[in-house]
Amino acid sequence: MSVREYDVIVVGAGPAGATAAFHLGAAGQRVLVLEKERLPRHKPCAGGVPTSVLRRFPVDFSPVVERAVRRVRFRFADGREVAADLPQGAVVTVRRDRFDHYLVSQARAEVRDDAPVADIRQDDTGVEAVLASGEAIRARYLILADGANSRLARRVGLRREIGSDLLWGLQWAPFFYAHPRVSFEWGVRNPLFLREFLRLFAWRTTYRAMALRAPFLVVLGALCCRKPEAHHDRASEP
Ligand SMILES: Cc1cc2nc3c(=O)[nH]c(=O)nc-3n(C[C@H](O)[C@H](O)[C@H](O)COP(=O)(O)OP(=O)(O)OC[C@H]3O[C@@H](n4cnc5c(N)ncnc54)[C@H](O)[C@@H]3O)c2cc1C
């Protein structure tokens, strides 16, 4: 087992991990990014990015920008639609395989792909990422950026199931309230949009709660459906 030392290990080379690596590298930290997939990796995503986000990086993103978005339209299952024109140049689309890879390659960091982290160990002097291969890599700090369904966060006790639904809901809240057009045209003035959001949130929470309680419900169901035992009442015997 080899042990090497960095200031920060970042697990995951998606936009979150790449952004952390970018800023830490620019601040002079020795950064290692560990990505489980081989890069560039495919990511199912609509690929819409506000250009206000891109402007936060001193990087020319034109090599990975596909299109400018002028109008967005949301269509609900029952056929209703909400549409809005966007200010010119406000949103662009990217392909996530190219965009994510480009972003992480702009970071002043060592990037290792095909390197799934299987476990994390921590002691008083730092933290250790243990790869699936058994290799252990040490750093002073470790950032988990392994996606919305981070198994590692659960493994080290940073995430509990009950809070994750709330976090999932909250991560979309800025989308509804921060952008003035969304806030006024879809969020506040048009309650339809907010209602659909709440319905989705409620569905997900209920579904996950049911999944967690499935064994309990099966036992409960079995007990309820059991035929009542014949009750022999001696007092009523002739
Ligand atoms: C269908 C769909 C459409 C979407 N459309 C949009 C959109 O238009 N605009 C938008 O802004 N967002 C969109 N999103 C959301 C967007 O994809 C996420 O917000 C974004 O990917 C989160 O970035 P991240 O870096 O946190 O995680 P991710 O992009 O998921 O990156 C996590 C990385 O960690 C790696 N990893 C996981 N486990 C390990 C491990 N154990 N060891 C090492 N590496 C690991 C993964 O391989 C992955 O590369 C969409 C999502 C979906 C599902």
The ligand as an ORCA input file, in Angstrom:
! r2SCAN-3c Opt
* xyz 0 1
  C     -31.425     14.533    -16.572
  C     -30.637     15.646    -15.899
  C     -30.599     16.896    -16.505
  C     -29.900     17.924    -15.878
  N     -29.841     19.144    -16.494
  C     -29.134     20.141    -15.948
  C     -28.976     21.393    -16.624
  O     -29.486     21.599    -17.707
  N     -28.241     22.347    -15.999
  C     -27.629     22.140    -14.801
  O     -26.962     23.054    -14.285
  N     -27.757     20.967    -14.152
  C     -28.483     19.964    -14.692
  N     -28.574     18.780    -14.048
  C     -27.971     18.650    -12.731
  C     -26.470     18.457    -12.859
  O     -26.191     17.291    -13.625
  C     -25.874     18.306    -11.439
  O     -26.299     19.403    -10.656
  C     -24.368     18.306    -11.491
  O     -23.906     17.229    -12.273
  C     -23.812     18.185    -10.078
  O     -22.418     18.276    -10.175
  P     -21.481     17.513     -9.152
  O     -20.091     17.859     -9.528
  O     -21.942     17.766     -7.770
  O     -21.774     15.962     -9.394
  P     -21.549     15.056    -10.695
  O     -21.595     15.856    -11.947
  O     -22.495     13.926    -10.542
  O     -20.062     14.541    -10.517
  C     -19.721     13.630     -9.527
  C     -18.499     12.888    -10.037
  O     -18.020     12.057     -8.969
  C     -17.630     10.814     -9.534
  N     -17.672      9.817     -8.464
  C     -18.760      9.292     -7.854
  N     -18.398      8.412     -6.899
  C     -17.050      8.397     -6.897
  C     -16.093      7.665     -6.144
  N     -16.464      6.799     -5.199
  N     -14.784      7.861     -6.401
  C     -14.405      8.758     -7.358
  N     -15.258      9.466     -8.103
  C     -16.578      9.293     -7.883
  C     -18.653     10.562    -10.638
  O     -18.170      9.635    -11.598
  C     -18.809     11.965    -11.215
  O     -17.906     12.220    -12.256
  C     -29.247     17.712    -14.650
  C     -29.274     16.446    -14.062
  C     -29.955     15.419    -14.670
  C     -29.974     14.062    -14.029
*
